[in-house]
Amino acid sequence: MWDERYSGTEFAFGKKPNDFLRETFEQIPTGGHVLCLAEGEGRNAIFLAQQGYSVTAMDMSEVGLTKATQLAKDRGVTITTQVADLAYYPFGTNKWDAIVSIWAHVPDALRQHIHAQIVTALKPNGVFIVEAYTKEQLETDAIGGPPASQIERFGSLENLQSELVALKEVIGIERLRMVSEGKRHQGLSAVVQFVGKK
């Protein structure tokens, strides 16, 4: 599905970074190593590379990451890409200064598995930056997020707080905000935003 979505010349979610990431990236230790989860066509990873971070973009779509590599080259930066499935991705131990999860919607069990690994994978003072749609998105007219048939994939502040108790909550909020990211994320959207620090 994702290879097909990313196969055109157009960028499905645009080329600009996510607004919440742009507002919070300075929480990441200067010049640190950052892992971007489910990074698709690379817009967030490239933005972070432009800020002087060493960035790894992982995604299950080789097509998306090929576009990411080319976009990075066009913008004069370098990113590392890894084609991988989040269910089997080796996060490592004390490896990352930040892990970024923007719209990475997965089922409950996998989310819990990922969150447990993230705590271990972050270095001391490392941060986890998250933005995800909440189930309230289904009540809006906005475009974006999982379908109603995959309601367990939506995020919530309650889940983040309960599964990431080992991190100090710097930001934690559910809110409505305008999202404009390509054709696939548009409108007044229901989101959860979270920054946790180890």
Order of alpha helices (4+ residues) and beta strands (2+ residues): alpha-alpha-beta-alpha-beta-alpha-beta-beta-alpha-beta-alpha-beta-beta
